[in-house]
């Protein structure tokens, strides 16, 4: 199993550009998440999805959009990139059908710099 | 509401010494508790978790944690530090209440192991 796969690993954007961060999982997890990680701030939830076609905002959704057309894919869209969106982005997934609890599986992250 | 506090953003130990990383939580219902480890330039990896049952849980790489309800704590320990343990560690809590469960992460503790 590949687990959670994120692409790209690194990206530099200019202010005002747009991009999509890709996330795919092959574990048939129904829940998926996008977090951003800034130094000393821990992880902040951007958006989450409890199943295909269902998404909802997390703590810091402004400037981002998501969609969940399939169980496997949960792309994160940045429109009009701003320097404040410079961060490391992590996609994660888990399943509420896991009888041993709901630990997350994380992707390896996308390091985004907006200049 | 739920929250997590990790005491100490940086902890240094000598190789072979005891590792103790502190985590306190607040939760209105019985919690699920997790520790994740993040090695440089990687995603977070589940180290161990407490859901129900035995309060002393063992994880990968010789780590363990004990759920103490009376102290609302879930401290992470390892008897003897190894150089490979140098990483950032995150405590997380989620509510044991069924359905979608929001996860709250601590701000992380960076562990330095001194040779």
gemmi code that builds the backbone of each chain (N, CA, C; Angstrom):
import gemmi

chains = {
    "A": [
        ("UNK", (0.831, -1.208, 0.000), (0.000, 0.000, 0.000), (0.856, 1.245, 0.000)),
        ("UNK", (0.471, 2.252, -0.804), (1.211, 3.500, -0.835), (0.810, 4.385, 0.335)),
        ("UNK", (-0.402, 4.230, 0.875), (-0.845, 5.082, 1.973), (-1.431, 6.374, 1.432)),
        ("UNK", (-0.900, 7.518, 1.900), (-1.330, 8.832, 1.458), (-0.212, 9.446, 0.619)),
        ("UNK", (-0.538, 9.802, -0.605), (0.444, 10.351, -1.530), (0.117, 11.801, -1.836)),
        ("UNK", (1.097, 12.682, -1.651), (0.930, 14.101, -1.928), (1.882, 14.526, -3.039)),
        ("UNK", (1.366, 15.340, -3.921), (2.214, 15.959, -4.940), (1.788, 17.405, -5.129)),
        ("UNK", (2.718, 18.323, -5.457), (4.169, 18.103, -5.509), (4.777, 18.117, -4.119)),
        ("UNK", (6.050, 17.836, -3.989), (6.737, 17.914, -2.698), (7.186, 19.335, -2.398)),
        ("UNK", (7.518, 20.069, -3.406), (7.975, 21.446, -3.255), (7.356, 22.294, -4.361)),
        ("UNK", (7.090, 23.571, -4.025), (6.581, 24.467, -5.057), (6.843, 25.906, -4.619)),
        ("UNK", (7.245, 26.710, -5.587), (7.368, 28.153, -5.357), (6.337, 28.840, -6.235)),
        ("UNK", (5.508, 29.660, -5.638), (4.465, 30.394, -6.344), (4.731, 31.887, -6.235)),
        ("UNK", (4.317, 32.602, -7.246), (4.346, 34.046, -7.153), (3.016, 34.533, -6.583)),
        ("UNK", (3.030, 35.653, -5.940), (1.814, 36.248, -5.384), (0.760, 36.365, -6.480)),
        ("UNK", (-0.449, 35.909, -6.168), (-1.550, 35.994, -7.104), (-1.734, 34.767, -7.986)),
        ("UNK", (-0.735, 33.891, -8.027), (-0.881, 32.659, -8.809), (-1.780, 31.680, -8.065)),
        ("UNK", (-2.225, 30.670, -8.787), (-3.062, 29.626, -8.203), (-2.407, 28.273, -8.418)),
        ("UNK", (-2.775, 27.319, -7.582), (-2.269, 25.969, -7.764), (-3.160, 24.980, -7.011)),
        ("UNK", (-3.015, 23.726, -7.370), (-3.736, 22.657, -6.686), (-2.733, 21.686, -6.090)),
        ("UNK", (-2.885, 21.422, -4.808), (-2.107, 20.395, -4.144), (-2.914, 19.097, -4.214)),
        ("UNK", (-2.250, 18.061, -4.686), (-2.944, 16.790, -4.876), (-2.740, 15.871, -3.669)),
        ("UNK", (-3.777, 15.114, -3.353), (-3.714, 14.126, -2.280), (-4.531, 12.911, -2.686)),
        ("UNK", (-3.924, 11.756, -2.592), (-4.597, 10.487, -2.926), (-4.277, 9.456, -1.857)),
        ("UNK", (-5.311, 8.705, -1.444), (-5.079, 7.613, -0.501), (-5.695, 6.337, -1.065)),
        ("UNK", (-5.031, 5.221, -0.748), (-5.473, 3.929, -1.305), (-5.907, 2.965, -0.206)),
        ("UNK", (-6.346, 3.510, 0.928), (-6.728, 2.679, 2.070), (-8.244, 2.617, 2.262)),
        ("UNK", (-8.982, 3.199, 1.322), (-10.442, 3.246, 1.401), (-10.924, 3.967, 2.663)),
        ("UNK", (-10.131, 4.954, 3.104), (-10.541, 5.741, 4.259), (-11.652, 6.700, 3.865)),
        ("UNK", (-12.651, 6.844, 4.737), (-13.725, 7.773, 4.412), (-13.404, 9.211, 4.831)),
        ("UNK", (-12.550, 9.388, 5.842), (-12.229, 10.728, 6.292), (-10.903, 11.175, 5.697)),
        ("UNK", (-10.876, 12.431, 5.235), (-9.616, 13.019, 4.756), (-9.508, 14.456, 5.227)),
        ("UNK", (-8.268, 14.936, 5.347), (-8.010, 16.225, 5.980), (-6.864, 16.944, 5.268)),
        ("UNK", (-6.915, 18.262, 5.352), (-5.781, 19.089, 4.975), (-5.383, 19.937, 6.176)),
        ("UNK", (-4.085, 19.869, 6.491), (-3.516, 20.681, 7.548), (-2.395, 21.538, 6.973)),
        ("UNK", (-2.138, 22.657, 7.635), (-0.931, 23.396, 7.378), (-0.104, 23.439, 8.664)),
        ("UNK", (1.197, 23.414, 8.497), (2.094, 23.392, 9.645), (3.057, 24.562, 9.520)),
        ("UNK", (3.004, 25.425, 10.515), (3.909, 26.556, 10.586), (4.777, 26.400, 11.820)),
        ("UNK", (6.019, 26.864, 11.790), (6.950, 26.655, 12.905), (6.381, 27.118, 14.241)),
        ("UNK", (6.418, 26.234, 15.230), (5.961, 26.566, 16.570), (4.458, 26.666, 16.737)),
        ("UNK", (3.721, 26.378, 15.677), (2.261, 26.561, 15.734), (1.509, 25.240, 15.691)),
        ("UNK", (2.202, 24.150, 15.569), (1.515, 22.867, 15.457), (0.816, 22.744, 14.118)),
        ("UNK", (-0.250, 21.996, 14.086), (-1.002, 21.779, 12.852), (-2.349, 22.468, 12.947)),
        ("UNK", (-2.706, 23.166, 11.901), (-4.004, 23.822, 11.825), (-4.827, 23.176, 10.714)),
        ("UNK", (-6.065, 22.846, 11.033), (-6.944, 22.178, 10.081), (-7.501, 23.193, 9.098)),
        ("UNK", (-7.342, 22.914, 7.805), (-7.836, 23.819, 6.769), (-9.243, 23.388, 6.329)),
        ("UNK", (-9.354, 22.171, 5.843), (-10.626, 21.580, 5.426), (-10.590, 20.097, 5.751)),
        ("UNK", (-11.774, 19.519, 5.845), (-11.863, 18.090, 5.999), (-13.058, 17.554, 5.219)),
        ("UNK", (-13.061, 16.237, 5.051), (-14.141, 15.582, 4.318), (-14.464, 14.266, 5.004)),
        ("UNK", (-15.758, 14.001, 5.189), (-16.171, 12.750, 5.837), (-16.616, 11.710, 4.820)),
        ("UNK", (-16.540, 12.057, 3.539), (-16.877, 11.110, 2.491), (-16.985, 11.832, 1.166)),
        ("UNK", (-17.055, 11.057, 0.092), (-17.154, 11.652, -1.240), (-18.350, 12.591, -1.310)),
        ("UNK", (-18.101, 13.796, -1.825), (-19.152, 14.781, -1.983), (-19.441, 15.622, -0.763)),
        ("UNK", (-18.726, 15.354, 0.353), (-18.985, 16.070, 1.613), (-17.692, 16.698, 2.115)),
        ("UNK", (-17.686, 18.027, 2.207), (-16.517, 18.724, 2.748), (-16.982, 19.791, 3.738)),
        ("UNK", (-16.064, 20.211, 4.577), (-16.411, 21.243, 5.550), (-15.160, 21.993, 5.951)),
        ("UNK", (-15.360, 23.217, 6.442), (-14.246, 24.076, 6.819), (-13.653, 23.651, 8.156)),
        ("UNK", (-12.341, 23.866, 8.248), (-11.652, 23.680, 9.508), (-11.391, 25.022, 10.168)),
        ("UNK", (-10.261, 25.151, 10.830), (-9.926, 26.371, 11.568), (-9.505, 27.530, 10.674)),
        ("UNK", (-8.780, 27.209, 9.575), (-8.154, 28.258, 8.762), (-8.473, 28.068, 7.279)),
        ("UNK", (-9.756, 28.151, 6.868), (-10.110, 27.842, 5.478), (-9.923, 28.980, 4.482)),
        ("UNK", (-9.746, 30.206, 4.962), (-9.723, 31.344, 4.044), (-8.569, 31.253, 3.062)),
        ("UNK", (-8.892, 31.437, 1.779), (-7.886, 31.389, 0.728), (-7.716, 30.022, 0.098)),
        ("UNK", (-8.510, 29.059, 0.566), (-8.416, 27.676, 0.084), (-9.783, 27.147, -0.312)),
        ("UNK", (-9.754, 26.150, -1.199), (-10.964, 25.419, -1.537), (-10.626, 23.952, -1.728)),
        ("UNK", (-11.614, 23.106, -1.522), (-11.413, 21.667, -1.692), (-12.597, 21.069, -2.426)),
        ("UNK", (-12.395, 19.860, -2.885), (-13.463, 19.055, -3.454), (-13.169, 17.602, -3.133)),
        ("UNK", (-14.199, 16.786, -3.136), (-14.014, 15.344, -2.865), (-14.992, 14.598, -3.767)),
        ("UNK", (-14.561, 14.367, -4.989), (-15.426, 13.689, -5.958), (-15.310, 12.169, -5.853)),
        ("UNK", (-14.214, 11.681, -5.290), (-14.028, 10.238, -5.110), (-13.553, 9.970, -3.686)),
        ("UNK", (-13.624, 8.731, -3.249), (-13.107, 8.373, -1.929), (-11.603, 8.593, -1.841)),
        ("UNK", (-10.905, 8.379, -2.974), (-9.449, 8.375, -2.954), (-8.819, 9.757, -2.966)),
        ("UNK", (-9.449, 10.732, -3.625), (-8.782, 11.997, -3.921), (-9.389, 13.167, -3.149)),
        ("UNK", (-8.500, 14.047, -2.682), (-8.950, 15.212, -1.918), (-8.007, 16.371, -2.224)),
        ("UNK", (-8.161, 17.012, -3.383), (-7.257, 18.095, -3.763), (-7.555, 19.389, -3.023)),
        ("UNK", (-6.516, 20.159, -2.776), (-6.619, 21.468, -2.120), (-6.226, 22.537, -3.128)),
        ("UNK", (-7.109, 23.495, -3.309), (-6.902, 24.546, -4.299), (-6.552, 25.850, -3.588)),
        ("UNK", (-5.468, 26.475, -4.025), (-5.110, 27.811, -3.565), (-5.403, 28.801, -4.681)),
        ("UNK", (-6.241, 29.752, -4.410), (-6.553, 30.799, -5.373), (-5.855, 32.078, -4.912)),
        ("UNK", (-5.241, 32.787, -5.833), (-4.624, 34.073, -5.520), (-3.656, 33.949, -4.342)),
        ("UNK", (-2.587, 33.222, -4.565), (-1.642, 32.925, -3.495), (-1.106, 34.198, -2.838)),
        ("UNK", (-0.955, 34.108, -1.507), (-0.433, 35.220, -0.707), (0.749, 34.728, 0.127)),
        ("UNK", (1.660, 35.627, 0.502), (2.809, 35.202, 1.314), (2.410, 34.482, 2.602)),
        ("UNK", (1.238, 34.814, 3.159), (0.770, 34.163, 4.387), (0.468, 32.680, 4.185)),
        ("UNK", (0.400, 32.257, 2.942), (0.144, 30.839, 2.653), (1.434, 30.037, 2.503)),
        ("UNK", (2.558, 30.690, 2.700), (3.826, 29.971, 2.762), (3.792, 29.059, 3.977)),
        ("UNK", (3.925, 27.761, 3.746), (3.746, 26.791, 4.823), (4.081, 25.400, 4.300)),
        ("UNK", (3.995, 24.447, 5.191), (4.060, 23.039, 4.793), (2.659, 22.464, 4.932)),
        ("UNK", (2.183, 21.850, 3.901), (0.819, 21.335, 3.868), (0.833, 19.812, 3.941)),
        ("UNK", (-0.007, 19.299, 4.829), (-0.117, 17.855, 4.993), (-1.545, 17.405, 4.747)),
        ("UNK", (-1.653, 16.344, 3.997), (-2.911, 15.644, 3.828), (-2.894, 14.428, 4.741)),
        ("UNK", (-4.039, 14.085, 5.292), (-4.132, 12.931, 6.171), (-5.469, 12.238, 5.955)),
        ("UNK", (-5.530, 10.992, 6.372), (-6.790, 10.261, 6.266), (-6.929, 9.305, 7.434)),
        ("UNK", (-8.172, 8.935, 7.720), (-8.437, 7.866, 8.663), (-9.839, 7.338, 8.402)),
        ("UNK", (-10.210, 6.356, 9.190), (-11.501, 5.720, 8.971), (-12.231, 5.575, 10.288)),
        ("UNK", (-13.503, 5.907, 10.278), (-14.285, 5.690, 11.495), (-14.737, 4.242, 11.629)),
        ("UNK", (-14.291, 3.426, 10.684), (-14.605, 1.995, 10.766), (-13.439, 1.208, 11.363)),
        ("UNK", (-12.410, 1.921, 11.807), (-11.251, 1.262, 12.391), (-11.557, 0.908, 13.835)),
        ("UNK", (-11.696, -0.386, 14.152), (-12.083, -0.753, 15.515), (-11.009, -0.457, 16.545)),
        ("UNK", (-9.807, -0.152, 16.113), (-8.716, 0.103, 17.057), (-8.487, 1.591, 17.278)),
        ("UNK", (-9.408, 2.407, 16.831), (-9.225, 3.833, 17.059), (-8.983, 4.562, 15.763)),
        ("UNK", (-8.801, 5.851, 15.828), (-8.873, 6.671, 14.636), (-7.574, 7.414, 14.348)),
        ("UNK", (-6.447, 6.758, 14.519), (-5.180, 7.408, 14.216), (-5.094, 7.784, 12.751)),
        ("UNK", (-4.430, 8.887, 12.493), (-4.286, 9.376, 11.128), (-3.121, 8.717, 10.408)),
        ("UNK", (-3.251, 8.622, 9.078), (-2.115, 8.356, 8.213), (-1.841, 9.645, 7.458)),
        ("UNK", (-0.608, 10.132, 7.551), (-0.237, 11.389, 6.923), (0.543, 11.161, 5.633)),
        ("UNK", (0.390, 12.097, 4.711), (1.286, 12.156, 3.573), (2.606, 12.790, 3.972)),
        ("UNK", (3.527, 12.858, 3.034), (4.872, 13.367, 3.334), (4.973, 14.876, 3.227)),
        ("UNK", (3.901, 15.534, 2.794), (3.861, 16.983, 2.825), (4.236, 17.658, 1.527)),
        ("UNK", (3.737, 18.889, 1.388), (4.093, 19.787, 0.281), (4.615, 21.075, 0.898)),
        ("UNK", (5.848, 21.417, 0.564), (6.438, 22.661, 1.082), (6.213, 23.749, 0.062)),
        ("UNK", (5.385, 24.738, 0.415), (4.993, 25.803, -0.498), (5.577, 27.127, -0.039)),
        ("UNK", (6.193, 27.824, -0.981), (6.707, 29.165, -0.732), (6.043, 30.128, -1.704)),
        ("UNK", (5.482, 31.211, -1.170), (4.854, 32.241, -2.004), (5.721, 33.490, -1.945)),
        ("UNK", (6.172, 33.933, -3.112), (7.091, 35.076, -3.153), (6.520, 36.220, -4.011)),
    ],
    "B": [
        ("UNK", (-15.533, 21.001, 24.398), (-14.280, 21.550, 23.868), (-13.114, 20.686, 24.339)),
        ("UNK", (-12.076, 20.699, 23.609), (-10.899, 19.904, 23.946), (-9.657, 20.722, 23.644)),
        ("UNK", (-8.598, 20.464, 24.364), (-7.342, 21.150, 24.120), (-6.185, 20.278, 24.561)),
        ("UNK", (-5.014, 20.601, 24.066), (-3.806, 19.854, 24.381), (-2.690, 20.836, 24.687)),
        ("UNK", (-1.964, 20.563, 25.747), (-0.813, 21.384, 26.102), (0.423, 20.507, 26.211)),
        ("UNK", (1.415, 20.847, 25.435), (2.691, 20.151, 25.540), (3.676, 21.080, 26.243)),
        ("UNK", (4.196, 20.608, 27.349), (5.106, 21.417, 28.153), (6.521, 21.288, 27.615)),
        ("UNK", (7.069, 22.425, 27.186), (8.416, 22.425, 26.642), (8.412, 22.267, 25.138)),
        ("UNK", (8.793, 23.310, 24.426), (8.849, 23.207, 22.970), (10.140, 22.512, 22.522)),
        ("UNK", (11.148, 22.521, 23.401), (12.415, 21.860, 23.123), (12.850, 21.094, 24.365)),
        ("UNK", (13.261, 19.858, 24.163), (13.790, 19.029, 25.244), (15.106, 18.411, 24.774)),
        ("UNK", (16.124, 18.477, 25.609), (17.419, 17.873, 25.294), (17.738, 16.793, 26.307)),
        ("UNK", (18.168, 15.655, 25.819), (18.583, 14.554, 26.695), (19.886, 13.981, 26.153)),
        ("UNK", (20.624, 13.368, 27.028), (21.835, 12.671, 26.601), (21.477, 11.295, 26.069)),
        ("UNK", (22.271, 10.823, 25.157), (22.054, 9.467, 24.645), (22.108, 8.477, 25.807)),
        ("UNK", (21.106, 7.594, 25.881), (21.023, 6.626, 26.964), (20.200, 7.085, 28.153)),
        ("UNK", (19.856, 8.356, 28.208), (19.064, 8.892, 29.313), (17.575, 8.696, 29.058)),
        ("UNK", (16.809, 8.871, 30.136), (15.353, 8.769, 30.052), (14.790, 9.918, 29.217)),
        ("UNK", (13.835, 9.573, 28.375), (13.087, 10.581, 27.630), (11.712, 10.736, 28.280)),
        ("UNK", (11.337, 11.968, 28.582), (10.015, 12.263, 29.130), (9.482, 13.494, 28.421)),
        ("UNK", (8.422, 13.306, 27.654), (7.771, 14.415, 26.972), (6.369, 14.531, 27.544)),
        ("UNK", (6.029, 15.736, 27.967), (4.793, 15.930, 28.722), (3.633, 16.401, 27.852)),
        ("UNK", (2.466, 15.855, 28.169), (1.245, 16.227, 27.461), (0.093, 16.230, 28.455)),
        ("UNK", (-0.606, 17.340, 28.534), (-1.829, 17.433, 29.321), (-2.975, 17.818, 28.403)),
        ("UNK", (-4.143, 17.325, 28.705), (-5.292, 17.562, 27.840), (-6.486, 18.004, 28.671)),
        ("UNK", (-7.431, 18.584, 27.988), (-8.736, 18.832, 28.601), (-9.779, 18.306, 27.639)),
        ("UNK", (-10.777, 17.657, 28.183), (-11.807, 17.049, 27.355), (-13.070, 16.878, 28.182)),
        ("UNK", (-14.204, 17.131, 27.561), (-15.474, 17.044, 28.279), (-16.015, 15.619, 28.314)),
        ("UNK", (-15.505, 14.759, 27.470), (-15.911, 13.356, 27.435), (-14.644, 12.509, 27.363)),
        ("UNK", (-14.762, 11.194, 27.596), (-13.550, 10.367, 27.534), (-12.812, 10.571, 26.215)),
        ("UNK", (-11.524, 10.772, 26.297), (-10.753, 11.091, 25.082), (-10.092, 9.882, 24.463)),
        ("UNK", (-9.771, 10.018, 23.187), (-8.748, 9.201, 22.569), (-7.483, 10.071, 22.533)),
        ("UNK", (-6.350, 9.483, 22.830), (-5.104, 10.238, 22.904), (-4.050, 9.603, 22.019)),
        ("UNK", (-3.254, 10.437, 21.415), (-2.275, 9.972, 20.432), (-0.942, 10.699, 20.622)),
        ("UNK", (0.113, 10.022, 20.269), (1.407, 10.651, 20.063), (1.858, 10.343, 18.640)),
        ("UNK", (2.311, 11.426, 17.978), (2.869, 11.306, 16.641), (4.329, 11.776, 16.676)),
        ("UNK", (5.135, 11.223, 15.779), (6.520, 11.644, 15.636), (6.732, 12.158, 14.218)),
        ("UNK", (7.499, 13.231, 14.115), (7.812, 13.800, 12.805), (9.318, 13.937, 12.668)),
        ("UNK", (9.892, 13.186, 11.771), (11.316, 13.321, 11.469), (11.497, 14.443, 10.453)),
        ("UNK", (12.665, 15.035, 10.403), (12.884, 16.182, 9.505), (12.431, 15.913, 8.076)),
        ("UNK", (11.682, 16.868, 7.549), (11.218, 16.831, 6.157), (10.315, 15.624, 5.858)),
        ("UNK", (9.631, 15.139, 6.876), (8.699, 14.037, 6.677), (7.337, 14.379, 7.268)),
        ("UNK", (6.365, 13.552, 6.942), (5.057, 13.695, 7.550), (5.031, 13.120, 8.951)),
        ("UNK", (3.915, 13.274, 9.619), (3.763, 12.733, 10.970), (3.449, 11.245, 10.889)),
        ("UNK", (3.986, 10.519, 11.849), (3.792, 9.069, 11.906), (3.214, 8.717, 13.277)),
        ("UNK", (2.187, 7.899, 13.291), (1.574, 7.512, 14.562), (2.546, 6.684, 15.381)),
        ("UNK", (2.794, 7.126, 16.606), (3.728, 6.459, 17.519), (2.977, 5.486, 18.432)),
        ("UNK", (1.891, 5.962, 19.011), (1.046, 5.123, 19.860), (-0.268, 5.845, 20.099)),
        ("UNK", (-1.235, 5.097, 20.654), (-2.536, 5.697, 20.926), (-3.201, 4.999, 22.099)),
        ("UNK", (-4.007, 5.765, 22.800), (-4.874, 5.229, 23.837), (-6.314, 5.447, 23.402)),
        ("UNK", (-7.081, 4.366, 23.410), (-8.511, 4.500, 23.110), (-9.311, 4.052, 24.328)),
        ("UNK", (-9.262, 2.786, 24.655), (-9.907, 2.281, 25.866), (-9.039, 1.168, 26.429)),
        ("UNK", (-9.373, 0.679, 27.637), (-8.657, -0.460, 28.183), (-7.413, -0.066, 28.951)),
        ("UNK", (-6.365, -0.832, 28.781), (-5.126, -0.641, 29.535), (-4.609, 0.785, 29.371)),
        ("UNK", (-4.271, 1.391, 30.507), (-3.870, 2.801, 30.480), (-2.406, 2.992, 30.097)),
        ("UNK", (-1.607, 1.936, 30.178), (-0.216, 2.014, 29.728), (-0.160, 1.422, 28.325)),
        ("UNK", (0.194, 2.248, 27.374), (0.219, 1.789, 25.992), (1.647, 1.838, 25.468)),
        ("UNK", (1.965, 0.838, 24.695), (3.299, 0.751, 24.119), (3.230, 1.043, 22.636)),
        ("UNK", (4.252, 1.731, 22.155), (4.277, 2.081, 20.752), (5.532, 1.583, 20.066)),
        ("UNK", (5.799, 2.182, 18.938), (6.967, 1.766, 18.176), (8.232, 2.379, 18.757)),
        ("UNK", (9.359, 1.786, 18.422), (10.677, 2.315, 18.800), (10.902, 2.398, 20.310)),
        ("UNK", (10.217, 1.576, 21.084), (10.440, 1.523, 22.530), (9.741, 2.596, 23.341)),
        ("UNK", (8.905, 3.399, 22.726), (8.168, 4.429, 23.448), (6.918, 3.857, 24.100)),
        ("UNK", (6.516, 4.476, 25.193), (5.259, 4.150, 25.828), (4.683, 5.398, 26.467)),
        ("UNK", (3.387, 5.348, 26.744), (2.714, 6.471, 27.379), (1.649, 5.929, 28.315)),
        ("UNK", (1.370, 6.680, 29.362), (0.379, 6.260, 30.334), (-0.730, 7.301, 30.436)),
        ("UNK", (-1.943, 6.837, 30.272), (-3.114, 7.690, 30.421), (-3.445, 7.784, 31.908)),
        ("UNK", (-3.400, 8.995, 32.447), (-3.752, 9.218, 33.847), (-4.925, 10.188, 33.888)),
        ("UNK", (-6.091, 9.611, 34.096), (-7.308, 10.426, 34.062), (-7.308, 11.480, 35.161)),
        ("UNK", (-6.862, 11.103, 36.347), (-6.898, 12.033, 37.480), (-5.985, 13.238, 37.253)),
        ("UNK", (-4.941, 13.048, 36.467), (-3.998, 14.129, 36.190), (-4.211, 14.726, 34.793)),
        ("UNK", (-5.166, 14.214, 34.060), (-5.427, 14.600, 32.654), (-4.118, 14.679, 31.885)),
        ("UNK", (-3.335, 13.613, 32.000), (-2.026, 13.605, 31.354), (-1.849, 12.363, 30.487)),
        ("UNK", (-0.934, 12.492, 29.560), (-0.600, 11.375, 28.654), (0.859, 11.563, 28.250)),
        ("UNK", (1.740, 11.453, 29.226), (3.164, 11.710, 29.000), (3.815, 10.567, 28.238)),
        ("UNK", (4.750, 10.915, 27.386), (5.479, 9.948, 26.557), (6.843, 9.683, 27.176)),
        ("UNK", (7.209, 8.427, 27.289), (8.499, 8.087, 27.879), (9.223, 7.034, 27.059)),
        ("UNK", (10.542, 7.032, 27.247), (11.390, 5.980, 26.696), (12.572, 5.842, 27.649)),
        ("UNK", (12.869, 4.627, 28.093), (13.894, 4.461, 29.134), (15.283, 4.954, 28.723)),
        ("UNK", (15.638, 4.771, 27.465), (17.001, 5.068, 27.040), (16.975, 5.716, 25.652)),
        ("UNK", (17.369, 6.973, 25.586), (17.309, 7.706, 24.318), (18.380, 7.226, 23.344)),
        ("UNK", (17.990, 7.207, 22.094), (18.906, 6.864, 21.012), (18.994, 8.053, 20.083)),
        ("UNK", (20.116, 8.174, 19.411), (20.305, 9.305, 18.496), (19.180, 9.394, 17.468)),
        ("UNK", (18.692, 8.245, 17.058), (17.635, 8.217, 16.035), (16.294, 8.725, 16.559)),
        ("UNK", (16.188, 8.978, 17.877), (14.939, 9.499, 18.440), (14.799, 11.004, 18.251)),
        ("UNK", (15.856, 11.656, 17.792), (15.788, 13.097, 17.569), (14.731, 13.404, 16.512)),
        ("UNK", (13.711, 14.143, 16.903), (12.564, 14.408, 16.039), (11.648, 15.369, 16.779)),
        ("UNK", (10.532, 15.696, 16.143), (9.511, 16.490, 16.825), (8.337, 15.574, 17.145)),
        ("UNK", (7.800, 15.740, 18.338), (6.743, 14.865, 18.825), (5.486, 15.689, 19.105)),
        ("UNK", (4.362, 15.176, 18.632), (3.089, 15.865, 18.793), (2.115, 14.982, 19.561)),
        ("UNK", (1.507, 15.575, 20.563), (0.419, 14.937, 21.285), (-0.898, 15.402, 20.646)),
        ("UNK", (-1.896, 14.528, 20.612), (-3.173, 14.897, 20.012), (-4.308, 14.247, 20.794)),
        ("UNK", (-5.461, 14.888, 20.776), (-6.627, 14.373, 21.483), (-7.844, 14.465, 20.579)),
        ("UNK", (-8.692, 13.481, 20.685), (-9.975, 13.541, 20.016), (-11.011, 12.965, 20.957)),
        ("UNK", (-12.273, 13.315, 20.722), (-13.309, 12.905, 21.646), (-13.840, 11.522, 21.296)),
        ("UNK", (-14.096, 10.735, 22.307), (-14.644, 9.405, 22.139), (-16.169, 9.521, 22.152)),
        ("UNK", (-16.701, 10.100, 21.068), (-18.135, 10.398, 21.096), (-18.863, 9.944, 19.855)),
        ("UNK", (-18.201, 9.185, 18.984), (-18.848, 8.685, 17.784), (-18.929, 9.731, 16.697)),
        ("UNK", (-19.187, 9.274, 15.458), (-19.280, 10.193, 14.341), (-17.958, 10.833, 14.014)),
        ("UNK", (-17.998, 11.989, 13.330), (-16.769, 12.686, 13.013), (-16.170, 13.218, 14.304)),
        ("UNK", (-14.889, 13.019, 14.457), (-14.212, 13.420, 15.683), (-13.091, 14.379, 15.354)),
        ("UNK", (-13.255, 15.624, 15.772), (-12.210, 16.609, 15.567), (-10.981, 16.241, 16.384)),
        ("UNK", (-9.826, 16.336, 15.759), (-8.560, 16.084, 16.435), (-7.888, 17.418, 16.717)),
        ("UNK", (-7.431, 17.581, 17.942), (-6.665, 18.763, 18.314), (-5.228, 18.354, 18.590)),
        ("UNK", (-4.298, 19.013, 17.929), (-2.880, 18.715, 18.098), (-2.233, 19.723, 19.046)),
        ("UNK", (-1.265, 19.262, 19.797), (-0.407, 20.159, 20.536), (0.553, 20.863, 19.595)),
        ("UNK", (1.320, 21.797, 20.146), (2.223, 22.588, 19.316), (3.570, 21.918, 19.090)),
        ("UNK", (3.764, 20.747, 19.686), (4.954, 19.973, 19.389), (6.101, 20.191, 20.357)),
        ("UNK", (6.897, 19.152, 20.541), (8.132, 19.210, 21.336), (9.258, 18.635, 20.504)),
        ("UNK", (10.282, 19.438, 20.302), (11.461, 18.960, 19.561), (12.425, 18.305, 20.530)),
        ("UNK", (12.739, 17.072, 20.247), (13.650, 16.311, 21.094), (15.048, 16.311, 20.470)),
        ("UNK", (16.004, 16.785, 21.236), (17.402, 16.732, 20.824), (18.110, 15.680, 21.664)),
        ("UNK", (18.862, 14.815, 21.024), (19.624, 13.790, 21.730), (21.109, 14.105, 21.582)),
        ("UNK", (21.747, 14.291, 22.728), (23.155, 14.702, 22.748), (24.051, 13.476, 22.909)),
        ("UNK", (25.034, 13.321, 22.036), (25.886, 12.131, 22.124), (26.751, 12.140, 23.381)),
    ],
}
model = gemmi.Model(1)
for chain_id, residues in chains.items():
    chain = gemmi.Chain(chain_id)
    for i, (resn, *xyz) in enumerate(residues, 1):
        res = gemmi.Residue()
        res.name, res.seqid = resn, gemmi.SeqId(i, " ")
        for name, pos in zip(("N", "CA", "C"), xyz):
            atom = gemmi.Atom()
            atom.name, atom.element = name, gemmi.Element(name[0])
            atom.pos, atom.b_iso = gemmi.Position(*pos), 0.0
            res.add_atom(atom)
        chain.add_residue(res)
    model.add_chain(chain)
structure = gemmi.Structure()
structure.add_model(model)
structure.setup_entities()
